[in-house]
Amino acid sequence: MTTFHHLGDDLVYQGHVWKVVVGRFRAPDGSEFTRDIVRSPGAVAVVAVDAEGRVVLLRQYRAAFARSIVEIPAGMRDIDGEDPLETARRELVEEAGVTAETWILLHRFLPSTGMTDATLDVFLATDLTDVERATHGPEEDHMEVFRLPMDEALRLVETGEIADAKSTIGLLLAERRLRRRG
């Protein structure tokens, strides 16, 4: 089978977490082409569900959209070598002030295959305990943490109030998993 070949990357920009490169490739017919790519360490997201069946949600300012977005707790895998589950545990405390006893990996998805190599691991966390938050940065310092029944959170997905991809995927998969379990 004839395949594509990655010939290398030319660095355009190196940021704190991401870098932008121009990737050089060879197609099966021998022609060469380039693509702009955002290289990412990946991220995690957590659907945290309490004993009453309520989902922990955040209303957080997102600079790219210049407004607050409703989403599940999440964060970048910005510590070299840290296991995705450990990143998820850390982010849940930092953003929501919650720890969880039970963790299930729901899915690893590719959020935007046309522009980035990022992966995102979505976890279901249950058996929750409230702890002190450990926020990082102005967005987290000013975010709202709240809980809604799963049905209400899913209604927000259906109406588009929750439009964030990781939250949509996570909530739908978590509800399905919990329904099968319970």
ChimeraX commands (.cxc) that place a marker at each C-alpha (Angstrom):
marker #1 position 0.00,0.00,0.00 radius 0.5
marker #1 position 1.30,3.45,-0.90 radius 0.5
marker #1 position 1.34,5.87,2.02 radius 0.5
marker #1 position 1.93,9.49,2.90 radius 0.5
marker #1 position 5.28,10.39,4.49 radius 0.5
marker #1 position 5.99,13.13,7.01 radius 0.5
marker #1 position 9.26,14.77,5.93 radius 0.5
marker #1 position 9.65,17.14,8.87 radius 0.5
marker #1 position 8.44,20.31,10.54 radius 0.5
marker #1 position 9.62,23.91,10.24 radius 0.5
marker #1 position 8.96,25.83,13.45 radius 0.5
marker #1 position 6.96,29.03,12.99 radius 0.5
marker #1 position 6.11,29.85,16.62 radius 0.5
marker #1 position 6.93,28.33,20.03 radius 0.5
marker #1 position 4.50,29.32,22.78 radius 0.5
marker #1 position 4.20,28.29,26.42 radius 0.5
marker #1 position 2.20,25.13,25.62 radius 0.5
marker #1 position 1.71,24.92,21.85 radius 0.5
marker #1 position 3.93,25.34,18.87 radius 0.5
marker #1 position 2.94,26.14,15.31 radius 0.5
marker #1 position 4.82,24.40,12.53 radius 0.5
marker #1 position 4.68,24.04,8.79 radius 0.5
marker #1 position 4.72,20.30,8.24 radius 0.5
marker #1 position 6.28,18.98,5.04 radius 0.5
marker #1 position 4.80,15.82,3.49 radius 0.5
marker #1 position 5.11,13.53,0.46 radius 0.5
marker #1 position 1.89,12.19,-1.10 radius 0.5
marker #1 position 1.57,8.64,-2.52 radius 0.5
marker #1 position 2.11,10.03,-6.05 radius 0.5
marker #1 position 5.46,11.56,-4.99 radius 0.5
marker #1 position 4.29,15.17,-4.88 radius 0.5
marker #1 position 5.27,17.22,-1.86 radius 0.5
marker #1 position 3.00,19.56,0.08 radius 0.5
marker #1 position 2.87,21.54,3.33 radius 0.5
marker #1 position 0.28,21.96,6.08 radius 0.5
marker #1 position 0.10,24.37,9.02 radius 0.5
marker #1 position -0.11,22.34,12.23 radius 0.5
marker #1 position -0.51,23.23,15.90 radius 0.5
marker #1 position 1.57,20.75,17.93 radius 0.5
marker #1 position 0.00,20.11,21.34 radius 0.5
marker #1 position 0.80,18.03,24.43 radius 0.5
marker #1 position -2.90,17.10,24.57 radius 0.5
marker #1 position -5.49,17.69,27.24 radius 0.5
marker #1 position -7.91,15.99,29.61 radius 0.5
marker #1 position -11.51,16.63,30.62 radius 0.5
marker #1 position -13.63,15.32,33.48 radius 0.5
marker #1 position -17.35,14.64,33.77 radius 0.5
marker #1 position -17.64,14.68,37.56 radius 0.5
marker #1 position -20.98,13.34,38.81 radius 0.5
marker #1 position -21.97,13.52,42.48 radius 0.5
marker #1 position -24.09,11.06,44.50 radius 0.5
marker #1 position -27.26,13.01,43.58 radius 0.5
marker #1 position -26.53,12.63,39.87 radius 0.5
marker #1 position -25.49,16.24,39.42 radius 0.5
marker #1 position -22.68,17.18,37.01 radius 0.5
marker #1 position -19.95,19.64,38.00 radius 0.5
marker #1 position -19.84,22.43,35.41 radius 0.5
marker #1 position -17.84,25.61,34.97 radius 0.5
marker #1 position -18.69,28.96,33.47 radius 0.5
marker #1 position -15.27,30.20,32.44 radius 0.5
marker #1 position -14.07,33.17,30.40 radius 0.5
marker #1 position -12.45,32.00,27.16 radius 0.5
marker #1 position -10.30,34.64,25.49 radius 0.5
marker #1 position -10.58,33.11,22.01 radius 0.5
marker #1 position -14.32,33.79,22.06 radius 0.5
marker #1 position -14.18,36.87,24.34 radius 0.5
marker #1 position -16.99,35.47,26.49 radius 0.5
marker #1 position -17.76,32.94,29.18 radius 0.5
marker #1 position -18.36,29.33,28.11 radius 0.5
marker #1 position -20.14,26.56,30.05 radius 0.5
marker #1 position -18.00,23.44,30.10 radius 0.5
marker #1 position -16.77,20.50,32.15 radius 0.5
marker #1 position -13.48,20.77,34.08 radius 0.5
marker #1 position -10.46,20.28,31.83 radius 0.5
marker #1 position -6.84,21.15,31.35 radius 0.5
marker #1 position -3.72,20.85,29.27 radius 0.5
marker #1 position -1.24,18.02,29.72 radius 0.5
marker #1 position 1.45,20.62,30.34 radius 0.5
marker #1 position 3.60,18.64,32.80 radius 0.5
marker #1 position 6.07,16.44,30.92 radius 0.5
marker #1 position 5.55,12.74,31.60 radius 0.5
marker #1 position 2.42,13.18,33.70 radius 0.5
marker #1 position -0.13,10.40,33.17 radius 0.5
marker #1 position -3.46,11.68,31.75 radius 0.5
marker #1 position -5.34,10.38,34.81 radius 0.5
marker #1 position -3.03,12.35,37.11 radius 0.5
marker #1 position -3.59,15.46,35.00 radius 0.5
marker #1 position -7.35,14.90,35.28 radius 0.5
marker #1 position -7.14,14.50,39.07 radius 0.5
marker #1 position -5.08,17.69,39.37 radius 0.5
marker #1 position -7.34,19.71,37.07 radius 0.5
marker #1 position -10.51,18.64,38.91 radius 0.5
marker #1 position -9.08,19.99,42.18 radius 0.5
marker #1 position -7.69,23.16,40.60 radius 0.5
marker #1 position -10.80,24.12,38.70 radius 0.5
marker #1 position -13.71,22.65,40.64 radius 0.5
marker #1 position -12.43,21.95,44.16 radius 0.5
marker #1 position -13.39,18.28,43.90 radius 0.5
marker #1 position -11.63,14.94,44.25 radius 0.5
marker #1 position -13.05,11.60,43.10 radius 0.5
marker #1 position -12.62,8.04,44.27 radius 0.5
marker #1 position -13.72,6.31,41.05 radius 0.5
marker #1 position -12.33,7.13,37.59 radius 0.5
marker #1 position -13.24,5.67,34.20 radius 0.5
marker #1 position -11.68,6.66,30.88 radius 0.5
marker #1 position -14.66,7.29,28.61 radius 0.5
marker #1 position -12.88,8.16,25.39 radius 0.5
marker #1 position -9.74,9.57,23.78 radius 0.5
marker #1 position -10.72,11.78,20.88 radius 0.5
marker #1 position -9.00,13.96,18.31 radius 0.5
marker #1 position -10.57,17.42,18.66 radius 0.5
marker #1 position -9.52,18.98,15.36 radius 0.5
marker #1 position -7.68,16.63,12.99 radius 0.5
marker #1 position -7.33,19.22,10.23 radius 0.5
marker #1 position -5.13,21.57,12.25 radius 0.5
marker #1 position -3.63,19.94,15.36 radius 0.5
marker #1 position -2.15,16.70,16.67 radius 0.5
marker #1 position -3.91,17.23,20.01 radius 0.5
marker #1 position -5.64,14.36,21.78 radius 0.5
marker #1 position -8.16,14.74,24.57 radius 0.5
marker #1 position -8.87,12.08,27.21 radius 0.5
marker #1 position -12.34,12.36,28.75 radius 0.5
marker #1 position -12.88,10.76,32.16 radius 0.5
marker #1 position -15.95,10.00,34.24 radius 0.5
marker #1 position -15.31,10.74,37.92 radius 0.5
marker #1 position -17.69,9.63,40.69 radius 0.5
marker #1 position -17.67,9.27,44.48 radius 0.5
marker #1 position -16.82,12.95,44.84 radius 0.5
marker #1 position -15.45,14.87,47.81 radius 0.5
marker #1 position -15.32,18.66,47.98 radius 0.5
marker #1 position -11.88,20.16,48.70 radius 0.5
marker #1 position -10.32,23.60,48.44 radius 0.5
marker #1 position -9.78,24.83,44.88 radius 0.5
marker #1 position -6.23,25.54,43.72 radius 0.5
marker #1 position -6.84,27.99,40.87 radius 0.5
marker #1 position -4.25,29.14,38.34 radius 0.5
marker #1 position -4.70,32.39,36.46 radius 0.5
marker #1 position -7.40,35.03,36.19 radius 0.5
marker #1 position -9.88,32.88,34.26 radius 0.5
marker #1 position -9.93,30.22,36.99 radius 0.5
marker #1 position -9.94,32.83,39.77 radius 0.5
marker #1 position -13.17,34.27,38.36 radius 0.5
marker #1 position -14.93,31.17,37.01 radius 0.5
marker #1 position -18.24,29.99,38.37 radius 0.5
marker #1 position -18.44,26.36,39.54 radius 0.5
marker #1 position -21.93,24.91,39.71 radius 0.5
marker #1 position -23.80,21.61,39.54 radius 0.5
marker #1 position -26.79,20.59,37.45 radius 0.5
marker #1 position -28.71,17.34,37.17 radius 0.5
marker #1 position -27.42,15.28,34.22 radius 0.5
marker #1 position -30.74,15.71,32.36 radius 0.5
marker #1 position -30.46,19.48,32.64 radius 0.5
marker #1 position -26.82,19.45,31.46 radius 0.5
marker #1 position -27.86,17.35,28.44 radius 0.5
marker #1 position -30.66,19.81,27.72 radius 0.5
marker #1 position -28.03,22.58,27.60 radius 0.5
marker #1 position -26.11,20.50,25.04 radius 0.5
marker #1 position -29.28,20.11,22.95 radius 0.5
marker #1 position -30.05,23.85,23.07 radius 0.5
marker #1 position -26.47,24.82,22.27 radius 0.5
marker #1 position -25.78,26.58,25.57 radius 0.5
marker #1 position -23.10,23.92,26.04 radius 0.5
marker #1 position -21.37,23.88,22.65 radius 0.5
marker #1 position -17.85,23.00,23.70 radius 0.5
marker #1 position -16.77,19.73,22.01 radius 0.5
marker #1 position -15.15,18.06,25.03 radius 0.5
marker #1 position -18.15,18.85,27.20 radius 0.5
marker #1 position -20.66,17.66,24.61 radius 0.5
marker #1 position -18.80,14.40,24.00 radius 0.5
marker #1 position -18.09,13.85,27.68 radius 0.5
marker #1 position -21.65,14.48,28.88 radius 0.5
marker #1 position -23.22,12.25,26.22 radius 0.5
marker #1 position -20.81,9.39,26.89 radius 0.5
marker #1 position -21.05,9.74,30.68 radius 0.5
marker #1 position -24.85,9.67,30.62 radius 0.5
marker #1 position -24.79,6.55,28.47 radius 0.5
marker #1 position -22.25,4.84,30.77 radius 0.5
marker #1 position -24.17,5.76,33.92 radius 0.5
marker #1 position -27.47,4.59,32.43 radius 0.5
marker #1 position -25.95,1.19,31.60 radius 0.5
marker #1 position -24.37,0.94,35.04 radius 0.5
marker #1 position -27.42,2.01,37.02 radius 0.5
marker link #1:1,2 radius 0.2
marker link #1:2,3 radius 0.2
marker link #1:3,4 radius 0.2
marker link #1:4,5 radius 0.2
marker link #1:5,6 radius 0.2
marker link #1:6,7 radius 0.2
marker link #1:7,8 radius 0.2
marker link #1:8,9 radius 0.2
marker link #1:9,10 radius 0.2
marker link #1:10,11 radius 0.2
marker link #1:11,12 radius 0.2
marker link #1:12,13 radius 0.2
marker link #1:13,14 radius 0.2
marker link #1:14,15 radius 0.2
marker link #1:15,16 radius 0.2
marker link #1:16,17 radius 0.2
marker link #1:17,18 radius 0.2
marker link #1:18,19 radius 0.2
marker link #1:19,20 radius 0.2
marker link #1:20,21 radius 0.2
marker link #1:21,22 radius 0.2
marker link #1:22,23 radius 0.2
marker link #1:23,24 radius 0.2
marker link #1:24,25 radius 0.2
marker link #1:25,26 radius 0.2
marker link #1:26,27 radius 0.2
marker link #1:27,28 radius 0.2
marker link #1:28,29 radius 0.2
marker link #1:29,30 radius 0.2
marker link #1:30,31 radius 0.2
marker link #1:31,32 radius 0.2
marker link #1:32,33 radius 0.2
marker link #1:33,34 radius 0.2
marker link #1:34,35 radius 0.2
marker link #1:35,36 radius 0.2
marker link #1:36,37 radius 0.2
marker link #1:37,38 radius 0.2
marker link #1:38,39 radius 0.2
marker link #1:39,40 radius 0.2
marker link #1:40,41 radius 0.2
marker link #1:41,42 radius 0.2
marker link #1:42,43 radius 0.2
marker link #1:43,44 radius 0.2
marker link #1:44,45 radius 0.2
marker link #1:45,46 radius 0.2
marker link #1:46,47 radius 0.2
marker link #1:47,48 radius 0.2
marker link #1:48,49 radius 0.2
marker link #1:49,50 radius 0.2
marker link #1:50,51 radius 0.2
marker link #1:51,52 radius 0.2
marker link #1:52,53 radius 0.2
marker link #1:53,54 radius 0.2
marker link #1:54,55 radius 0.2
marker link #1:55,56 radius 0.2
marker link #1:56,57 radius 0.2
marker link #1:57,58 radius 0.2
marker link #1:58,59 radius 0.2
marker link #1:59,60 radius 0.2
marker link #1:60,61 radius 0.2
marker link #1:61,62 radius 0.2
marker link #1:62,63 radius 0.2
marker link #1:63,64 radius 0.2
marker link #1:64,65 radius 0.2
marker link #1:65,66 radius 0.2
marker link #1:66,67 radius 0.2
marker link #1:67,68 radius 0.2
marker link #1:68,69 radius 0.2
marker link #1:69,70 radius 0.2
marker link #1:70,71 radius 0.2
marker link #1:71,72 radius 0.2
marker link #1:72,73 radius 0.2
marker link #1:73,74 radius 0.2
marker link #1:74,75 radius 0.2
marker link #1:75,76 radius 0.2
marker link #1:76,77 radius 0.2
marker link #1:77,78 radius 0.2
marker link #1:78,79 radius 0.2
marker link #1:79,80 radius 0.2
marker link #1:80,81 radius 0.2
marker link #1:81,82 radius 0.2
marker link #1:82,83 radius 0.2
marker link #1:83,84 radius 0.2
marker link #1:84,85 radius 0.2
marker link #1:85,86 radius 0.2
marker link #1:86,87 radius 0.2
marker link #1:87,88 radius 0.2
marker link #1:88,89 radius 0.2
marker link #1:89,90 radius 0.2
marker link #1:90,91 radius 0.2
marker link #1:91,92 radius 0.2
marker link #1:92,93 radius 0.2
marker link #1:93,94 radius 0.2
marker link #1:94,95 radius 0.2
marker link #1:95,96 radius 0.2
marker link #1:96,97 radius 0.2
marker link #1:97,98 radius 0.2
marker link #1:98,99 radius 0.2
marker link #1:99,100 radius 0.2
marker link #1:100,101 radius 0.2
marker link #1:101,102 radius 0.2
marker link #1:102,103 radius 0.2
marker link #1:103,104 radius 0.2
marker link #1:104,105 radius 0.2
marker link #1:105,106 radius 0.2
marker link #1:106,107 radius 0.2
marker link #1:107,108 radius 0.2
marker link #1:108,109 radius 0.2
marker link #1:109,110 radius 0.2
marker link #1:110,111 radius 0.2
marker link #1:111,112 radius 0.2
marker link #1:112,113 radius 0.2
marker link #1:113,114 radius 0.2
marker link #1:114,115 radius 0.2
marker link #1:115,116 radius 0.2
marker link #1:116,117 radius 0.2
marker link #1:117,118 radius 0.2
marker link #1:118,119 radius 0.2
marker link #1:119,120 radius 0.2
marker link #1:120,121 radius 0.2
marker link #1:121,122 radius 0.2
marker link #1:122,123 radius 0.2
marker link #1:123,124 radius 0.2
marker link #1:124,125 radius 0.2
marker link #1:125,126 radius 0.2
marker link #1:126,127 radius 0.2
marker link #1:127,128 radius 0.2
marker link #1:128,129 radius 0.2
marker link #1:129,130 radius 0.2
marker link #1:130,131 radius 0.2
marker link #1:131,132 radius 0.2
marker link #1:132,133 radius 0.2
marker link #1:133,134 radius 0.2
marker link #1:134,135 radius 0.2
marker link #1:135,136 radius 0.2
marker link #1:136,137 radius 0.2
marker link #1:137,138 radius 0.2
marker link #1:138,139 radius 0.2
marker link #1:139,140 radius 0.2
marker link #1:140,141 radius 0.2
marker link #1:141,142 radius 0.2
marker link #1:142,143 radius 0.2
marker link #1:143,144 radius 0.2
marker link #1:144,145 radius 0.2
marker link #1:145,146 radius 0.2
marker link #1:146,147 radius 0.2
marker link #1:147,148 radius 0.2
marker link #1:148,149 radius 0.2
marker link #1:149,150 radius 0.2
marker link #1:150,151 radius 0.2
marker link #1:151,152 radius 0.2
marker link #1:152,153 radius 0.2
marker link #1:153,154 radius 0.2
marker link #1:154,155 radius 0.2
marker link #1:155,156 radius 0.2
marker link #1:156,157 radius 0.2
marker link #1:157,158 radius 0.2
marker link #1:158,159 radius 0.2
marker link #1:159,160 radius 0.2
marker link #1:160,161 radius 0.2
marker link #1:161,162 radius 0.2
marker link #1:162,163 radius 0.2
marker link #1:163,164 radius 0.2
marker link #1:164,165 radius 0.2
marker link #1:165,166 radius 0.2
marker link #1:166,167 radius 0.2
marker link #1:167,168 radius 0.2
marker link #1:168,169 radius 0.2
marker link #1:169,170 radius 0.2
marker link #1:170,171 radius 0.2
marker link #1:171,172 radius 0.2
marker link #1:172,173 radius 0.2
marker link #1:173,174 radius 0.2
marker link #1:174,175 radius 0.2
marker link #1:175,176 radius 0.2
marker link #1:176,177 radius 0.2
marker link #1:177,178 radius 0.2
marker link #1:178,179 radius 0.2
marker link #1:179,180 radius 0.2
marker link #1:180,181 radius 0.2
marker link #1:181,182 radius 0.2
view
